Amino acid sequence: MSITSVRLSPDVEIPLKQLSQKLDRSKSYIINQALKEYIQRQAMEHQRWNDTIEALNSVKSGKLVDSDAVDNWLDSWGTENEQAPPHI
């Protein structure tokens, strides 16, 4: 495991120390957990951005599904005649 030094401002250090004591965990553990969650969130945001770009490119190229077809499909959910999802 590598070591990285970080300077913490008092407005982070004080609550971190309190949380560390409350959870009976080291500050290092809490910082590692927080960074893992932050990195995962950033990866999800990156994927959402890529999905958005892909969707916009799909719309630009004319790949659309008629809204009436989507409405009919959604209205069929839970009925005996549930429809397959509409296709492009």
MDTraj code that builds the backbone (N, CA, C; nanometers):
import mdtraj as md
import numpy as np

residues = "MET SER ILE THR SER VAL ARG LEU SER PRO ASP VAL GLU ILE PRO LEU LYS GLN LEU SER GLN LYS LEU ASP ARG SER LYS SER TYR ILE ILE ASN GLN ALA LEU LYS GLU TYR ILE GLN ARG GLN ALA MET GLU HIS GLN ARG TRP ASN ASP THR ILE GLU ALA LEU ASN SER VAL LYS SER GLY LYS LEU VAL ASP SER ASP ALA VAL ASP ASN TRP LEU ASP SER TRP GLY THR GLU ASN GLU GLN ALA PRO PRO HIS ILE".split()
xyz = np.array([
    [0.0863, -0.1174, 0.0000],
    [0.0000, 0.0000, 0.0000],
    [0.0904, 0.1230, 0.0000],
    [0.0577, 0.2198, -0.0807],
    [0.1392, 0.3404, -0.0871],
    [0.0939, 0.4432, 0.0163],
    [0.1805, 0.5401, 0.0381],
    [0.1511, 0.6462, 0.1336],
    [0.1480, 0.7783, 0.0584],
    [0.0455, 0.8574, 0.0846],
    [0.0312, 0.9899, 0.0262],
    [0.0015, 1.0873, 0.1387],
    [0.0714, 1.1974, 0.1376],
    [0.0454, 1.3006, 0.2389],
    [-0.0580, 1.3983, 0.1870],
    [-0.1447, 1.4384, 0.2769],
    [-0.2491, 1.5337, 0.2410],
    [-0.2585, 1.6374, 0.3518],
    [-0.2630, 1.7622, 0.3135],
    [-0.2856, 1.8679, 0.4118],
    [-0.4354, 1.8910, 0.4215],
    [-0.4861, 1.8805, 0.5411],
    [-0.6285, 1.8987, 0.5639],
    [-0.6525, 2.0324, 0.6321],
    [-0.7514, 2.1025, 0.5824],
    [-0.7895, 2.2265, 0.6482],
    [-0.8632, 2.1921, 0.7774],
    [-0.8633, 2.2844, 0.8726],
    [-0.9309, 2.2563, 1.0006],
    [-1.0779, 2.2189, 0.9849],
    [-1.1448, 2.2763, 0.8830],
    [-1.2866, 2.2450, 0.8657],
    [-1.3079, 2.1017, 0.8157],
    [-1.2018, 2.0346, 0.7737],
    [-1.2095, 1.8928, 0.7379],
    [-1.1479, 1.8083, 0.8490],
    [-1.0359, 1.8511, 0.9007],
    [-0.9626, 1.7746, 1.0011],
    [-1.0437, 1.7511, 1.1285],
    [-1.1085, 1.8534, 1.1775],
    [-1.1816, 1.8406, 1.3047],
    [-1.2982, 1.7415, 1.2932],
    [-1.3864, 1.7570, 1.1930],
    [-1.4949, 1.6577, 1.1813],
    [-1.4423, 1.5175, 1.1487],
    [-1.3315, 1.5101, 1.0732],
    [-1.2730, 1.3800, 1.0423],
    [-1.2258, 1.3111, 1.1700],
    [-1.1603, 1.3847, 1.2550],
    [-1.1128, 1.3294, 1.3823],
    [-1.2303, 1.2830, 1.4677],
    [-1.3365, 1.3645, 1.4731],
    [-1.4545, 1.3283, 1.5515],
    [-1.5212, 1.2023, 1.4954],
    [-1.5318, 1.1962, 1.3627],
    [-1.5924, 1.0795, 1.2994],
    [-1.5073, 0.9553, 1.3239],
    [-1.3780, 0.9719, 1.3175],
    [-1.2856, 0.8623, 1.3420],
    [-1.3072, 0.8046, 1.4822],
    [-1.3196, 0.8921, 1.5791],
    [-1.3422, 0.8470, 1.7165],
    [-1.4795, 0.7822, 1.7319],
    [-1.5782, 0.8429, 1.6697],
    [-1.7148, 0.7912, 1.6807],
    [-1.7257, 0.6508, 1.6204],
    [-1.6632, 0.6308, 1.5046],
    [-1.6716, 0.5020, 1.4356],
    [-1.5658, 0.4022, 1.4817],
    [-1.4749, 0.4488, 1.5655],
    [-1.3631, 0.3665, 1.6103],
    [-1.2843, 0.3128, 1.4908],
    [-1.2602, 0.4020, 1.3964],
    [-1.1831, 0.3733, 1.2749],
    [-1.0739, 0.4776, 1.2631],
    [-0.9695, 0.4429, 1.1913],
    [-0.8619, 0.5399, 1.1720],
    [-0.9041, 0.6455, 1.0702],
    [-0.8390, 0.7601, 1.0800],
    [-0.8655, 0.8650, 0.9800],
    [-0.8269, 0.8148, 0.8411],
    [-0.7219, 0.7370, 0.8343],
    [-0.6773, 0.6805, 0.7071],
    [-0.7866, 0.5935, 0.6447],
    [-0.8516, 0.5111, 0.7264],
    [-0.9594, 0.4251, 0.6772],
    [-1.0733, 0.5094, 0.6197],
    [-1.1132, 0.6116, 0.6935],
    [-1.2249, 0.6969, 0.6499],
    [-1.1886, 0.7705, 0.5207],
    [-1.0667, 0.8210, 0.5137],
    [-1.0225, 0.8907, 0.3924],
    [-1.0213, 0.7949, 0.2742],
    [-0.9720, 0.6724, 0.2941],
    [-0.9715, 0.5731, 0.1865],
    [-1.1127, 0.5410, 0.1389],
    [-1.2044, 0.5242, 0.2323],
    [-1.3438, 0.4956, 0.1955],
    [-1.4037, 0.6119, 0.1169],
    [-1.3780, 0.7328, 0.1637],
    [-1.4315, 0.8506, 0.0958],
    [-1.3756, 0.8623, -0.0453],
    [-1.2476, 0.8366, -0.0614],
    [-1.1867, 0.8449, -0.1942],
    [-1.2393, 0.7364, -0.2866],
    [-1.2590, 0.6147, -0.2335],
    [-1.3168, 0.5076, -0.3158],
    [-1.4540, 0.5488, -0.3682],
    [-1.5373, 0.6012, -0.2783],
    [-1.6715, 0.6432, -0.3194],
    [-1.6641, 0.7567, -0.4215],
    [-1.5742, 0.8513, -0.4011],
    [-1.5590, 0.9632, -0.4932],
    [-1.5151, 0.9131, -0.6307],
    [-1.4188, 0.8240, -0.6338],
    [-1.3703, 0.7703, -0.7612],
    [-1.4807, 0.6930, -0.8327],
    [-1.5573, 0.6138, -0.7592],
    [-1.6690, 0.5401, -0.8198],
    [-1.7733, 0.6368, -0.8767],
    [-1.8030, 0.7429, -0.8022],
    [-1.9006, 0.8428, -0.8472],
    [-1.8515, 0.9126, -0.9729],
    [-1.7227, 0.9441, -0.9778],
    [-1.6671, 1.0086, -1.0962],
    [-1.6729, 0.9156, -1.2169],
    [-1.6484, 0.7872, -1.1957],
    [-1.6574, 0.6897, -1.3043],
    [-1.8006, 0.6808, -1.3557],
    [-1.8978, 0.6828, -1.2643],
    [-2.0385, 0.6803, -1.3056],
    [-2.0738, 0.8060, -1.3845],
    [-2.0260, 0.9214, -1.3395],
    [-2.0521, 1.0467, -1.4105],
    [-1.9921, 1.0419, -1.5500],
    [-1.8720, 0.9870, -1.5603],
    [-1.8062, 0.9743, -1.6909],
    [-1.8891, 0.8846, -1.7829],
    [-1.9384, 0.7725, -1.7282],
    [-2.0206, 0.6816, -1.8084],
    [-2.1514, 0.7486, -1.8494],
    [-2.2141, 0.8245, -1.7592],
    [-2.3373, 0.8967, -1.7941],
    [-2.3108, 0.9961, -1.9058],
    [-2.1973, 1.0644, -1.8980],
    [-2.1625, 1.1604, -2.0030],
    [-2.1468, 1.0884, -2.1363],
    [-2.0760, 0.9761, -2.1357],
    [-2.0595, 0.8993, -2.2594],
    [-2.1932, 0.8496, -2.3119],
    [-2.2815, 0.8038, -2.2234],
    [-2.4147, 0.7586, -2.2650],
    [-2.4946, 0.8735, -2.3252],
    [-2.4807, 0.9925, -2.2673],
    [-2.5513, 1.1099, -2.3188],
    [-2.5015, 1.1460, -2.4581],
    [-2.3716, 1.1467, -2.4765],
    [-2.3131, 1.1769, -2.6075],
    [-2.3597, 1.0732, -2.7103],
    [-2.3599, 0.9471, -2.6708],
    [-2.4052, 0.8409, -2.7603],
    [-2.5521, 0.8611, -2.7980],
    [-2.6342, 0.8967, -2.7006],
    [-2.7764, 0.9196, -2.7275],
    [-2.7960, 1.0394, -2.8196],
    [-2.7213, 1.1466, -2.7965],
    [-2.7323, 1.2643, -2.8831],
    [-2.6890, 1.2320, -3.0260],
    [-2.5835, 1.1548, -3.0394],
    [-2.5393, 1.1145, -3.1733],
    [-2.6427, 1.0264, -3.2411],
    [-2.7090, 0.9426, -3.1623],
    [-2.8149, 0.8574, -3.2166],
    [-2.9309, 0.9421, -3.2689],
    [-2.9680, 1.0442, -3.1929],
    [-3.0759, 1.1343, -3.2351],
    [-3.0350, 1.2093, -3.3610],
    [-2.9113, 1.2593, -3.3643],
    [-2.8619, 1.3315, -3.4822],
    [-2.8662, 1.2456, -3.6070],
    [-2.8432, 1.1150, -3.5907],
    [-2.8426, 1.0260, -3.7071],
    [-2.9825, 0.9758, -3.7414],
    [-3.0844, 1.0233, -3.6667],
    [-3.2228, 0.9897, -3.6990],
    [-3.2745, 0.8624, -3.6350],
    [-3.2004, 0.8062, -3.5432],
    [-3.2450, 0.6845, -3.4756],
    [-3.3375, 0.7238, -3.3616],
    [-3.4654, 0.7263, -3.3902],
    [-3.5658, 0.7688, -3.2925],
    [-3.6773, 0.6657, -3.2835],
    [-3.7458, 0.6634, -3.1726],
    [-3.8631, 0.5785, -3.1548],
    [-3.9815, 0.6725, -3.1371],
    [-4.0888, 0.6448, -3.2097],
    [-4.2085, 0.7284, -3.2041],
    [-4.2653, 0.7276, -3.0618],
    [-4.2993, 0.8453, -3.0123],
    [-4.3489, 0.8567, -2.8745],
    [-4.4805, 0.7811, -2.8551],
    [-4.5651, 0.7752, -2.9568],
    [-4.6904, 0.6996, -2.9456],
    [-4.6623, 0.5508, -2.9265],
    [-4.5602, 0.5007, -2.9951],
    [-4.5237, 0.3595, -2.9808],
    [-4.4749, 0.3320, -2.8386],
    [-4.3984, 0.4253, -2.7831],
    [-4.3505, 0.4097, -2.6453],
    [-4.4676, 0.4155, -2.5480],
    [-4.5587, 0.5118, -2.5679],
    [-4.6762, 0.5231, -2.4812],
    [-4.7598, 0.3959, -2.4849],
    [-4.7835, 0.3426, -2.6039],
    [-4.8624, 0.2190, -2.6167],
    [-4.7934, 0.1027, -2.5471],
    [-4.6618, 0.0956, -2.5619],
    [-4.5853, -0.0111, -2.4972],
    [-4.5968, 0.0012, -2.3450],
    [-4.5787, 0.1229, -2.2918],
    [-4.5876, 0.1426, -2.1472],
    [-4.7280, 0.1150, -2.0957],
    [-4.8285, 0.1556, -2.1711],
    [-4.9669, 0.1299, -2.1303],
    [-4.9989, -0.0195, -2.1258],
    [-4.9240, -0.0995, -2.2020],
    [-4.9506, -0.2438, -2.2054],
    [-4.8877, -0.3186, -2.0878],
    [-4.8004, -0.2517, -2.0144],
    [-4.7345, -0.3181, -1.9018],
    [-4.8371, -0.3663, -1.8003],
    [-4.8204, -0.4888, -1.7546],
    [-4.9079, -0.5438, -1.6520],
    [-5.0399, -0.5947, -1.7059],
    [-5.0589, -0.5908, -1.8363],
    [-5.1828, -0.6422, -1.8956],
    [-5.1554, -0.7786, -1.9582],
    [-5.2615, -0.8445, -1.9982],
    [-5.2468, -0.9742, -2.0645],
    [-5.1833, -0.9599, -2.2022],
    [-5.1958, -0.8426, -2.2607],
    [-5.1430, -0.8193, -2.3955],
    [-5.0194, -0.7290, -2.3919],
    [-4.9300, -0.7583, -2.2984],
    [-4.8103, -0.6756, -2.2881],
    [-4.7304, -0.6842, -2.4181],
    [-4.6935, -0.5678, -2.4687],
    [-4.6253, -0.5588, -2.5971],
    [-4.4741, -0.5648, -2.5791],
    [-4.4078, -0.6011, -2.6868],
    [-4.2618, -0.5953, -2.6885],
    [-4.2202, -0.4500, -2.7003],
    [-4.1028, -0.4141, -2.6516],
    [-4.0597, -0.2743, -2.6631],
    [-4.0455, -0.2331, -2.8086],
    [-4.0779, -0.1081, -2.8362],
    [-4.0667, -0.0609, -2.9738],
    [-3.9203, -0.0550, -3.0178],
    [-3.8975, -0.0745, -3.1445],
    [-3.7624, -0.0742, -3.1991],
    [-3.7452, 0.0437, -3.2938],
    [-3.6209, 0.0765, -3.3142],
    [-3.5874, 0.1886, -3.4042],
    [-3.6154, 0.1478, -3.5458],
])
top = md.Topology()
chain = top.add_chain()
for i, resn in enumerate(residues, 1):
    res = top.add_residue(resn, chain, resSeq=i)
    for name in ("N", "CA", "C"):
        top.add_atom(name, md.element.get_by_symbol(name[0]), res)
traj = md.Trajectory(xyz[None], top)
